[in-house]
Amino acid sequence: MSSADEFLGLLGDEDRAELERIGHRRQADRPDVLLARGDEADRVLVLEAGRVKVTVPTASGTDAVLTFRGPGALLGEQALVEGGPDAGGDGAQRTSQGPQGDPHPSGVP
């Protein structure tokens, strides 16, 4: 998926300006965990730059990589819409780690 297909690339100018107005910028560094299973579903993150890794712990105690997300990606939206703790979809634990490069996720309350 190209960043033009990601969430930010789908917003028009007015919607993007509104997101900028209500969002809160924060910077994260590797290996910060941005979202984890069981977190209160009280925010959505929009990745402005860098990359994050979405993982799930395995029975052997290692992490399996589910996907990588890049600029424009929306993170945590499923838990917020469903109104429960972040489950990462299909019962999998989801942690967004990283980012690589210059990360600027915007949290939207």
The first five atom37 places (N, CA, C, CB, O) and aatype in JSON, in Angstrom:
{
  "aatype": [12, 15, 15, 0, 3, 6, 13, 10, 7, 10, 10, 7, 3, 6, 3, 1, 0, 6, 10, 6, 1, 9, 7, 8, 1, 1, 5, 0, 3, 1, 14, 3, 19, 10, 10, 0, 1, 7, 3, 6, 0, 3, 1, 19, 10, 19, 10, 6, 0, 7, 1, 19, 11, 19, 16, 19, 14, 16, 0, 15, 7, 16, 3, 0, 19, 10, 16, 13, 1, 7, 14, 7, 0, 10, 10, 7, 6, 5, 0, 10, 19, 6, 7, 7, 14, 3, 0, 7, 7, 3, 7, 0, 5, 1, 16, 15, 5, 7, 14, 5, 7, 3, 14, 8, 14, 15, 7, 19, 14],
  "atom_mask": [
    [1, 1, 1, 1, 1],
    [1, 1, 1, 1, 1],
    [1, 1, 1, 1, 1],
    [1, 1, 1, 1, 1],
    [1, 1, 1, 1, 1],
    [1, 1, 1, 1, 1],
    [1, 1, 1, 1, 1],
    [1, 1, 1, 1, 1],
    [1, 1, 1, 0, 1],
    [1, 1, 1, 1, 1],
    [1, 1, 1, 1, 1],
    [1, 1, 1, 0, 1],
    [1, 1, 1, 1, 1],
    [1, 1, 1, 1, 1],
    [1, 1, 1, 1, 1],
    [1, 1, 1, 1, 1],
    [1, 1, 1, 1, 1],
    [1, 1, 1, 1, 1],
    [1, 1, 1, 1, 1],
    [1, 1, 1, 1, 1],
    [1, 1, 1, 1, 1],
    [1, 1, 1, 1, 1],
    [1, 1, 1, 0, 1],
    [1, 1, 1, 1, 1],
    [1, 1, 1, 1, 1],
    [1, 1, 1, 1, 1],
    [1, 1, 1, 1, 1],
    [1, 1, 1, 1, 1],
    [1, 1, 1, 1, 1],
    [1, 1, 1, 1, 1],
    [1, 1, 1, 1, 1],
    [1, 1, 1, 1, 1],
    [1, 1, 1, 1, 1],
    [1, 1, 1, 1, 1],
    [1, 1, 1, 1, 1],
    [1, 1, 1, 1, 1],
    [1, 1, 1, 1, 1],
    [1, 1, 1, 0, 1],
    [1, 1, 1, 1, 1],
    [1, 1, 1, 1, 1],
    [1, 1, 1, 1, 1],
    [1, 1, 1, 1, 1],
    [1, 1, 1, 1, 1],
    [1, 1, 1, 1, 1],
    [1, 1, 1, 1, 1],
    [1, 1, 1, 1, 1],
    [1, 1, 1, 1, 1],
    [1, 1, 1, 1, 1],
    [1, 1, 1, 1, 1],
    [1, 1, 1, 0, 1],
    [1, 1, 1, 1, 1],
    [1, 1, 1, 1, 1],
    [1, 1, 1, 1, 1],
    [1, 1, 1, 1, 1],
    [1, 1, 1, 1, 1],
    [1, 1, 1, 1, 1],
    [1, 1, 1, 1, 1],
    [1, 1, 1, 1, 1],
    [1, 1, 1, 1, 1],
    [1, 1, 1, 1, 1],
    [1, 1, 1, 0, 1],
    [1, 1, 1, 1, 1],
    [1, 1, 1, 1, 1],
    [1, 1, 1, 1, 1],
    [1, 1, 1, 1, 1],
    [1, 1, 1, 1, 1],
    [1, 1, 1, 1, 1],
    [1, 1, 1, 1, 1],
    [1, 1, 1, 1, 1],
    [1, 1, 1, 0, 1],
    [1, 1, 1, 1, 1],
    [1, 1, 1, 0, 1],
    [1, 1, 1, 1, 1],
    [1, 1, 1, 1, 1],
    [1, 1, 1, 1, 1],
    [1, 1, 1, 0, 1],
    [1, 1, 1, 1, 1],
    [1, 1, 1, 1, 1],
    [1, 1, 1, 1, 1],
    [1, 1, 1, 1, 1],
    [1, 1, 1, 1, 1],
    [1, 1, 1, 1, 1],
    [1, 1, 1, 0, 1],
    [1, 1, 1, 0, 1],
    [1, 1, 1, 1, 1],
    [1, 1, 1, 1, 1],
    [1, 1, 1, 1, 1],
    [1, 1, 1, 0, 1],
    [1, 1, 1, 0, 1],
    [1, 1, 1, 1, 1],
    [1, 1, 1, 0, 1],
    [1, 1, 1, 1, 1],
    [1, 1, 1, 1, 1],
    [1, 1, 1, 1, 1],
    [1, 1, 1, 1, 1],
    [1, 1, 1, 1, 1],
    [1, 1, 1, 1, 1],
    [1, 1, 1, 0, 1],
    [1, 1, 1, 1, 1],
    [1, 1, 1, 1, 1],
    [1, 1, 1, 0, 1],
    [1, 1, 1, 1, 1],
    [1, 1, 1, 1, 1],
    [1, 1, 1, 1, 1],
    [1, 1, 1, 1, 1],
    [1, 1, 1, 1, 1],
    [1, 1, 1, 0, 1],
    [1, 1, 1, 1, 1],
    [1, 1, 1, 1, 1]
  ],
  "atom_positions": [
    [[0.85, -1.17, 0.0], [0.0, 0.0, 0.0], [0.89, 1.23, 0.0], [-0.97, 0.0, 1.22], [1.76, 1.37, 0.87]],
    [[0.7, 2.1, -0.94], [1.49, 3.33, -0.99], [0.95, 4.34, 0.0], [1.49, 3.92, -2.42], [-0.2, 4.25, 0.42]],
    [[1.78, 5.31, 0.39], [1.32, 6.29, 1.36], [0.17, 7.13, 0.81], [2.47, 7.2, 1.77], [-0.59, 7.71, 1.58]],
    [[0.04, 7.21, -0.52], [-1.11, 7.93, -1.09], [-2.41, 7.2, -0.78], [-0.93, 8.1, -2.61], [-3.47, 7.82, -0.75]],
    [[-2.34, 5.88, -0.56], [-3.52, 5.08, -0.23], [-3.8, 5.07, 1.26], [-3.35, 3.67, -0.73], [-4.88, 4.66, 1.68]],
    [[-2.86, 5.51, 2.05], [-3.03, 5.53, 3.5], [-4.0, 6.65, 3.89], [-1.66, 5.71, 4.22], [-4.38, 7.48, 3.07]],
    [[-4.37, 6.65, 5.14], [-5.38, 7.56, 5.66], [-5.13, 9.03, 5.3], [-5.45, 7.43, 7.14], [-6.02, 9.69, 4.77]],
    [[-3.94, 9.53, 5.59], [-3.68, 10.96, 5.33], [-3.8, 11.3, 3.86], [-2.3, 11.33, 5.82], [-4.24, 12.4, 3.51]],
    [[-3.41, 10.38, 3.0], [-3.5, 10.62, 1.56], [-4.93, 10.68, 1.05], [0.0, 0.0, 0.0], [-5.17, 11.18, -0.05]],
    [[-5.87, 10.18, 1.83], [-7.28, 10.16, 1.43], [-8.04, 11.4, 1.9], [-7.95, 8.91, 1.97], [-9.18, 11.62, 1.49]],
    [[-7.42, 12.2, 2.77], [-8.1, 13.38, 3.31], [-7.99, 14.56, 2.36], [-7.51, 13.76, 4.67], [-6.96, 14.77, 1.72]],
    [[-9.06, 15.33, 2.28], [-9.02, 16.59, 1.57], [-8.35, 17.65, 2.44], [0.0, 0.0, 0.0], [-8.06, 17.4, 3.61]],
    [[-8.11, 18.82, 1.87], [-7.42, 19.89, 2.58], [-8.14, 20.31, 3.86], [-7.26, 21.08, 1.67], [-7.49, 20.51, 4.89]],
    [[-9.46, 20.45, 3.82], [-10.22, 20.89, 5.0], [-10.17, 19.85, 6.11], [-11.67, 21.19, 4.62], [-9.99, 20.19, 7.27]],
    [[-10.34, 18.58, 5.74], [-10.3, 17.52, 6.75], [-8.91, 17.39, 7.36], [-10.72, 16.18, 6.13], [-8.77, 17.16, 8.57]],
    [[-7.9, 17.54, 6.54], [-6.54, 17.45, 7.07], [-6.25, 18.62, 8.01], [-5.52, 17.43, 5.92], [-5.6, 18.45, 9.04]],
    [[-6.73, 19.81, 7.66], [-6.54, 20.98, 8.52], [-7.26, 20.77, 9.87], [-7.07, 22.26, 7.82], [-6.74, 21.14, 10.92]],
    [[-8.45, 20.17, 9.84], [-9.19, 19.89, 11.08], [-8.43, 18.87, 11.93], [-10.62, 19.38, 10.77], [-8.36, 19.01, 13.15]],
    [[-7.89, 17.85, 11.31], [-7.09, 16.87, 12.04], [-5.89, 17.53, 12.7], [-6.63, 15.74, 11.1], [-5.56, 17.25, 13.85]],
    [[-5.23, 18.41, 11.97], [-4.08, 19.15, 12.52], [-4.51, 20.0, 13.71], [-3.43, 20.04, 11.43], [-3.77, 20.13, 14.69]],
    [[-5.71, 20.57, 13.63], [-6.21, 21.45, 14.7], [-6.51, 20.66, 15.97], [-7.48, 22.18, 14.23], [-6.17, 21.12, 17.07]],
    [[-7.13, 19.49, 15.86], [-7.54, 18.76, 17.06], [-6.51, 17.74, 17.53], [-8.84, 18.06, 16.79], [-6.59, 17.25, 18.66]],
    [[-5.53, 17.42, 16.68], [-4.53, 16.42, 17.03], [-3.45, 16.97, 17.96], [0.0, 0.0, 0.0], [-3.31, 18.18, 18.13]],
    [[-2.71, 16.05, 18.53], [-1.58, 16.39, 19.4], [-0.36, 15.67, 18.86], [-1.86, 16.01, 20.9], [-0.35, 14.44, 18.79]],
    [[0.66, 16.42, 18.49], [1.88, 15.8, 17.96], [2.73, 15.26, 19.1], [2.69, 16.81, 17.13], [2.83, 15.85, 20.17]],
    [[3.33, 14.11, 18.82], [4.33, 13.57, 19.73], [5.35, 12.84, 18.9], [3.7, 12.62, 20.8], [5.07, 12.39, 17.79]],
    [[6.54, 12.74, 19.44], [7.61, 12.04, 18.74], [7.93, 10.78, 19.51], [8.87, 12.94, 18.59], [7.93, 10.77, 20.74]],
    [[8.21, 9.71, 18.8], [8.58, 8.44, 19.4], [9.87, 7.95, 18.77], [7.44, 7.4, 19.23], [10.17, 8.27, 17.62]],
    [[10.6, 7.19, 19.52], [11.85, 6.61, 19.03], [11.81, 5.11, 19.19], [13.06, 7.22, 19.77], [11.09, 4.59, 20.04]],
    [[12.59, 4.42, 18.4], [12.72, 2.98, 18.53], [13.29, 2.7, 19.9], [13.61, 2.38, 17.41], [14.24, 3.41, 20.25]],
    [[12.85, 1.79, 20.72], [11.79, 0.82, 20.52], [10.49, 1.2, 21.25], [12.26, -0.55, 20.98], [9.83, 0.31, 21.8]],
    [[10.12, 2.46, 21.27], [8.89, 2.86, 21.95], [7.69, 2.06, 21.44], [8.65, 4.37, 21.76], [7.58, 1.79, 20.24]],
    [[6.82, 1.68, 22.36], [5.57, 1.02, 21.99], [4.5, 2.09, 21.94], [5.18, -0.14, 23.01], [4.23, 2.77, 22.93]],
    [[3.89, 2.26, 20.78], [2.88, 3.3, 20.6], [1.51, 2.85, 21.05], [2.83, 3.74, 19.15], [0.77, 3.62, 21.66]],
    [[1.15, 1.61, 20.75], [-0.13, 1.02, 21.14], [0.12, -0.44, 21.51], [-1.2, 1.13, 20.0], [0.96, -1.1, 20.91]],
    [[-0.62, -0.92, 22.5], [-0.49, -2.33, 22.9], [-1.86, -2.89, 23.25], [0.49, -2.48, 24.09], [-2.75, -2.15, 23.67]],
    [[-2.01, -4.19, 23.09], [-3.26, -4.85, 23.44], [-3.58, -4.54, 24.89], [-3.18, -6.38, 23.2], [-2.71, -4.6, 25.76]],
    [[-4.83, -4.23, 25.13], [-5.28, -3.91, 26.48], [-5.22, -2.43, 26.81], [0.0, 0.0, 0.0], [-5.78, -2.01, 27.83]],
    [[-4.57, -1.63, 25.98], [-4.57, -0.18, 26.2], [-6.0, 0.34, 26.12], [-3.67, 0.55, 25.17], [-6.82, -0.19, 25.36]],
    [[-6.29, 1.36, 26.9], [-7.59, 2.01, 26.79], [-7.72, 2.6, 25.38], [-7.76, 3.12, 27.88], [-6.79, 3.24, 24.88]],
    [[-8.87, 2.38, 24.76], [-9.11, 2.88, 23.4], [-9.53, 4.34, 23.47], [-10.2, 2.02, 22.68], [-10.71, 4.66, 23.37]],
    [[-8.55, 5.22, 23.65], [-8.85, 6.63, 23.82], [-8.15, 7.53, 22.82], [-8.49, 7.05, 25.21], [-8.17, 8.76, 22.95]],
    [[-7.51, 6.92, 21.81], [-6.8, 7.73, 20.84], [-6.58, 6.93, 19.55], [-5.45, 8.2, 21.41], [-6.61, 5.7, 19.53]],
    [[-6.37, 7.68, 18.51], [-5.98, 7.14, 17.21], [-4.69, 7.85, 16.84], [-7.1, 7.35, 16.11], [-4.55, 9.05, 17.06]],
    [[-3.75, 7.11, 16.29], [-2.49, 7.71, 15.87], [-2.44, 7.76, 14.36], [-1.29, 6.93, 16.43], [-2.84, 6.82, 13.67]],
    [[-1.93, 8.88, 13.84], [-1.69, 9.03, 12.42], [-0.18, 9.21, 12.28], [-2.51, 10.25, 11.79], [0.39, 10.17, 12.8]],
    [[0.44, 8.31, 11.58], [1.89, 8.37, 11.41], [2.22, 9.36, 10.3], [2.47, 6.97, 11.08], [1.83, 9.17, 9.15]],
    [[2.94, 10.41, 10.66], [3.31, 11.44, 9.69], [4.62, 11.13, 8.99], [3.41, 12.77, 10.37], [4.79, 11.49, 7.82]],
    [[5.52, 10.46, 9.67], [6.83, 10.15, 9.09], [7.37, 8.91, 9.79], [7.82, 11.35, 9.23], [6.93, 8.55, 10.88]],
    [[8.33, 8.27, 9.16], [8.93, 7.08, 9.74], [8.11, 5.83, 9.44], [0.0, 0.0, 0.0], [7.2, 5.87, 8.62]],
    [[8.45, 4.74, 10.11], [7.75, 3.47, 9.93], [7.55, 2.84, 11.29], [8.53, 2.53, 8.97], [8.36, 3.03, 12.2]],
    [[6.48, 2.07, 11.42], [6.24, 1.29, 12.64], [6.09, -0.17, 12.26], [4.98, 1.81, 13.41], [5.71, -0.51, 11.14]],
    [[6.39, -1.02, 13.23], [6.25, -2.46, 13.06], [5.12, -2.91, 13.96], [7.59, -3.21, 13.41], [5.08, -2.57, 15.14]],
    [[4.18, -3.68, 13.41], [3.06, -4.23, 14.18], [3.39, -5.7, 14.42], [1.68, -4.05, 13.42], [3.61, -6.46, 13.48]],
    [[3.41, -6.1, 15.7], [3.82, -7.44, 16.07], [2.79, -8.11, 16.96], [5.17, -7.41, 16.76], [1.91, -7.46, 17.52]],
    [[2.91, -9.42, 17.08], [2.1, -10.23, 17.98], [3.05, -11.2, 18.68], [0.95, -10.99, 17.21], [3.9, -11.81, 18.02]],
    [[2.92, -11.36, 20.01], [3.79, -12.31, 20.7], [3.38, -13.75, 20.37], [3.76, -12.07, 22.23], [2.19, -14.05, 20.22]],
    [[4.36, -14.6, 20.27], [4.1, -16.01, 19.99], [4.15, -16.81, 21.29], [5.12, -16.57, 18.97], [4.57, -16.31, 22.33]],
    [[3.71, -18.05, 21.22], [3.72, -18.93, 22.4], [5.14, -19.16, 22.91], [3.06, -20.27, 22.07], [5.33, -19.42, 24.1]],
    [[6.12, -19.08, 22.02], [7.51, -19.31, 22.43], [8.17, -18.07, 23.02], [8.31, -19.79, 21.24], [9.32, -18.12, 23.43]],
    [[7.42, -16.96, 23.07], [7.95, -15.75, 23.69], [8.63, -14.78, 22.73], [0.0, 0.0, 0.0], [9.15, -13.75, 23.16]],
    [[8.63, -15.1, 21.45], [9.19, -14.18, 20.47], [8.05, -13.37, 19.85], [10.0, -14.94, 19.37], [6.88, -13.65, 20.1]],
    [[8.39, -12.39, 19.06], [7.38, -11.58, 18.38], [7.32, -11.95, 16.91], [7.68, -10.07, 18.55], [8.35, -12.09, 16.25]],
    [[6.11, -12.11, 16.4], [5.91, -12.31, 14.96], [5.47, -10.98, 14.37], [4.84, -13.44, 14.68], [4.6, -10.3, 14.92]],
    [[6.06, -10.6, 13.26], [5.73, -9.34, 12.59], [4.48, -9.54, 11.75], [6.91, -8.84, 11.71], [4.43, -10.42, 10.89]],
    [[3.45, -8.71, 12.01], [2.22, -8.75, 11.23], [2.32, -7.87, 10.0], [1.03, -8.33, 12.09], [1.9, -8.25, 8.91]],
    [[2.87, -6.67, 10.18], [2.98, -5.73, 9.07], [3.89, -4.58, 9.47], [1.59, -5.21, 8.64], [4.23, -4.41, 10.64]],
    [[4.26, -3.8, 8.5], [4.93, -2.52, 8.71], [4.0, -1.45, 8.18], [6.35, -2.46, 8.01], [3.35, -1.66, 7.15]],
    [[3.92, -0.32, 8.85], [3.09, 0.79, 8.4], [3.97, 2.01, 8.25], [1.91, 1.06, 9.38], [4.91, 2.21, 9.02]],
    [[3.65, 2.83, 7.27], [4.46, 4.0, 6.98], [3.67, 5.29, 7.08], [0.0, 0.0, 0.0], [2.56, 5.31, 7.61]],
    [[4.25, 6.36, 6.57], [3.62, 7.68, 6.65], [2.19, 7.66, 6.13], [4.44, 8.69, 5.89], [1.9, 7.09, 5.08]],
    [[1.31, 8.31, 6.88], [-0.1, 8.39, 6.51], [-0.96, 7.32, 7.14], [0.0, 0.0, 0.0], [-2.18, 7.38, 7.05]],
    [[-0.34, 6.31, 7.77], [-1.09, 5.19, 8.34], [-1.89, 5.62, 9.57], [-0.14, 4.05, 8.71], [-1.47, 6.49, 10.34]],
    [[-3.03, 4.99, 9.74], [-3.9, 5.19, 10.89], [-3.71, 3.99, 11.81], [-5.41, 5.35, 10.47], [-3.77, 2.85, 11.35]],
    [[-3.47, 4.23, 13.09], [-3.22, 3.17, 14.07], [-4.19, 3.31, 15.24], [-1.75, 3.22, 14.56], [-4.41, 4.42, 15.73]],
    [[-4.76, 2.21, 15.69], [-5.63, 2.21, 16.86], [-7.08, 2.5, 16.57], [0.0, 0.0, 0.0], [-7.88, 2.6, 17.49]],
    [[-7.43, 2.65, 15.3], [-8.79, 3.04, 14.94], [-9.81, 1.95, 15.22], [-8.85, 3.41, 13.48], [-10.95, 2.26, 15.6]],
    [[-9.44, 0.7, 15.05], [-10.4, -0.39, 15.25], [-10.87, -0.44, 16.7], [-9.78, -1.73, 14.84], [-12.07, -0.57, 16.95]],
    [[-9.96, -0.36, 17.64], [-10.33, -0.39, 19.05], [-11.2, 0.8, 19.42], [-9.09, -0.43, 19.93], [-12.14, 0.67, 20.2]],
    [[-10.89, 1.96, 18.88], [-11.66, 3.16, 19.2], [-13.09, 3.04, 18.67], [-10.99, 4.4, 18.61], [-14.04, 3.4, 19.37]],
    [[-13.25, 2.54, 17.46], [-14.58, 2.38, 16.88], [-15.38, 1.33, 17.64], [-14.47, 1.99, 15.39], [-16.58, 1.49, 17.86]],
    [[-14.71, 0.24, 18.03], [-15.4, -0.84, 18.73], [-15.65, -0.51, 20.19], [-14.6, -2.11, 18.64], [-16.43, -1.2, 20.85]],
    [[-15.0, 0.53, 20.71], [-15.24, 0.98, 22.07], [-14.64, 0.13, 23.15], [0.0, 0.0, 0.0], [-15.11, 0.15, 24.29]],
    [[-13.62, -0.63, 22.84], [-12.98, -1.47, 23.84], [-11.48, -1.3, 23.81], [0.0, 0.0, 0.0], [-10.96, -0.49, 23.05]],
    [[-10.79, -2.09, 24.65], [-9.33, -2.02, 24.63], [-8.8, -2.47, 23.28], [-8.73, -2.87, 25.76], [-9.44, -3.24, 22.57]],
    [[-7.61, -1.99, 22.93], [-7.01, -2.34, 21.65], [-6.69, -3.83, 21.63], [-5.74, -1.5, 21.38], [-5.85, -4.31, 22.4]],
    [[-7.36, -4.55, 20.74], [-7.13, -5.99, 20.63], [-6.27, -6.32, 19.42], [-8.44, -6.72, 20.54], [-5.82, -7.46, 19.29]],
    [[-6.03, -5.38, 18.55], [-5.19, -5.62, 17.4], [-5.85, -6.45, 16.32], [0.0, 0.0, 0.0], [-5.19, -6.87, 15.38]],
    [[-7.14, -6.7, 16.44], [-7.87, -7.44, 15.42], [-7.71, -8.94, 15.56], [0.0, 0.0, 0.0], [-6.61, -9.44, 15.8]],
    [[-8.8, -9.65, 15.41], [-8.82, -11.11, 15.43], [-8.17, -11.69, 16.68], [-8.13, -11.65, 14.2], [-7.6, -12.79, 16.62]],
    [[-8.22, -11.0, 17.79], [-7.69, -11.52, 19.03], [-6.18, -11.46, 19.14], [0.0, 0.0, 0.0], [-5.62, -11.91, 20.15]],
    [[-5.51, -10.93, 18.16], [-4.05, -10.86, 18.2], [-3.61, -9.66, 19.01], [-3.47, -10.78, 16.77], [-4.24, -8.61, 18.98]],
    [[-2.52, -9.82, 19.74], [-1.96, -8.67, 20.43], [-1.24, -7.81, 19.42], [-1.01, -9.11, 21.58], [-0.53, -8.32, 18.55]],
    [[-1.41, -6.52, 19.55], [-0.83, -5.61, 18.56], [0.01, -4.58, 19.29], [-1.92, -4.93, 17.7], [-0.48, -3.89, 20.17]],
    [[1.24, -4.49, 18.91], [2.08, -3.41, 19.4], [2.68, -2.72, 18.2], [3.19, -3.92, 20.37], [3.16, -3.36, 17.27]],
    [[2.64, -1.43, 18.24], [3.27, -0.67, 17.16], [4.6, -0.19, 17.7], [2.38, 0.52, 16.67], [4.64, 0.64, 18.61]],
    [[5.66, -0.68, 17.14], [6.98, -0.35, 17.62], [7.75, 0.37, 16.55], [7.72, -1.59, 18.05], [7.39, 0.36, 15.37]],
    [[8.79, 0.99, 16.96], [9.6, 1.7, 16.0], [9.66, 3.12, 16.48], [0.0, 0.0, 0.0], [9.86, 3.36, 17.67]],
    [[9.5, 3.96, 15.69], [9.58, 3.96, 14.24], [11.02, 3.99, 13.77], [8.83, 5.13, 13.67], [11.94, 4.13, 14.58]],
    [[11.21, 3.85, 12.5], [12.53, 3.96, 11.9], [12.58, 5.3, 11.19], [12.82, 2.77, 10.93], [11.65, 5.64, 10.45]],
    [[13.6, 6.03, 11.39], [13.7, 7.34, 10.75], [13.22, 8.43, 11.67], [0.0, 0.0, 0.0], [13.46, 8.36, 12.88]],
    [[12.55, 9.42, 11.14], [12.1, 10.59, 11.88], [10.61, 10.48, 12.14], [12.43, 11.89, 11.13], [9.82, 10.94, 11.31]],
    [[10.19, 9.88, 13.26], [8.77, 9.61, 13.5], [8.03, 10.82, 14.05], [8.62, 8.45, 14.45], [8.54, 11.53, 14.91]],
    [[6.84, 11.03, 13.55], [5.97, 12.08, 14.08], [4.54, 11.6, 14.07], [6.11, 13.38, 13.28], [3.75, 12.05, 13.24]],
    [[4.16, 10.67, 15.0], [2.75, 10.29, 15.03], [1.92, 11.39, 15.67], [2.57, 8.97, 15.8], [2.35, 12.01, 16.64]],
    [[0.76, 11.62, 15.15], [-0.17, 12.59, 15.72], [-1.28, 11.82, 16.41], [-0.76, 13.55, 14.63], [-1.97, 11.03, 15.77]],
    [[-1.46, 12.02, 17.69], [-2.54, 11.38, 18.42], [-3.79, 12.21, 18.34], [0.0, 0.0, 0.0], [-3.75, 13.42, 18.58]],
    [[-4.89, 11.61, 18.0], [-6.17, 12.31, 17.91], [-7.05, 11.79, 19.03], [-6.85, 12.11, 16.51], [-7.43, 10.62, 19.03]],
    [[-7.41, 12.67, 20.0], [-8.23, 12.2, 21.12], [-9.63, 11.85, 20.67], [-8.3, 13.24, 22.22], [-10.45, 11.43, 21.48]]
  ]
}
